[in-house]
Amino acid sequence: MKEKQSVNERLNIQEISRLANVSTATVSRVLNGSSHVSDHTREKVLDVMRRTNYTPNVFAQSLKRDSTKTVGIMCPDTMDVYITRAIFNVQRELSRYNYSSLLNCTGYELEDKKKGMSLLLQKRVDGIVLIGSSFNEVDADDNKYIIEAAGQVPIIWINGTLDAPNIYSAYCDDQEAAYRAAKRLFSTGMNGKRTIYLYNRESYSNKCKINGFLTAMIESDQPVFENSITLCPLDRVDQVLDKLMKNPEDLSKIGAVMTSGDSLAVRVLRYLRRRGLRVPDQIQVIGYSNSELGNYCVPELTSIDSCVNELSGEAVKMLLKVLGGETVEENKVLKARIIPRESTKELYNGIQDDTVQ
């Protein structure tokens, strides 16, 4: 019975925020007597509460008055280089403002994500930072647990977005980035050879990258074939590439490989080297995320910089502004950069401007 009352209160707060045309965080600040709300806004919220006969849960209200100076961080997989960098940067930025953090690595199963969110809320964190687009489920109903959590604390999402009250996003436009990088690659002349796009898992971010790549292929009249876009888990790179490049005739038709991440790209480079293929002379390779891996492989990896350091900093700034009662833009979108290195030819030679444009 208590659980139902808690859920109903969250729904009521969302309804109050909708009727008053303010965020749920603002409604919470009015309930908690925060001074970071203008008199006009406070009266507008209170008027809606009076008209709807809304009565807040006094116990829950008293809990929310005291900041724990702790922020929850949720990620699916700390083995992912992008996510590891995001965690490091978020924790570093939080510590600058005397906030501690609780990290929950949930994995990719929906029920585990829900449990992770519930655990952080039980710890009475001031806010939650989500890292990675894998939290964005295909079925809208599967995202309800995030929306409900946002009724209690602000949620800042790095590299993901969800249109709901009290959810704020900082992300790179992956579709545009993949599109621009592919167009740059195709403009150098592929001589009729094919380009393969490899992605390591199903996710919203990878879907955007694939859409951008496909659009560039069609616009550039590049040959689209059955395996132009291929799922390639990190632990099956050799098997997947063996299938795509099993004989010299297949190899001769391939001129470039683009990937959804650097971890996948460096495995591709290793495979090609084992096969005795010269990169970039025979096959060019482009990664994604511009991780440190790109600097230490041979040849050095051309990669798309999706601005994880900047996004992490923006996420913390957004969270602190929301907690401080300031008005915050719901979506902060950054433009990716391409970092040309030795795994591509014309992209590497003579191009100094690293912005995908």
Secondary structure, DSSP 8 states (H G I E B T S, - for coil): -HHHHHHHHHHHHHHHHHHHTS-HHHHHHHHTT-SSS-HHHHHHHHHHHHHHT----HHHHHHHTS---EEEEEES-TTSHHHHHHHHHHHHHHHHTT-EEEEEE--S-HHHHHHHHHHHHHTT-SEEEEESGGGS-SSGGGGHHHHHHHTTS-EEEET----STTEEEEEE-HHHHHHHHHHHHHHT--TT-EEEEEESS--HHHHHHHHHHHHHHHHTT----TTSEEE--GGGHHHHHHHHSSSHHHHHTEEEEEESSHHHHHHHHHHHHHTT--TTTT-EEEEES--GGGGSSSS--EEEE--HHHHHHHHHHHHHHHHTT----SEEEE--EEE--TTSSTTTSS----B--
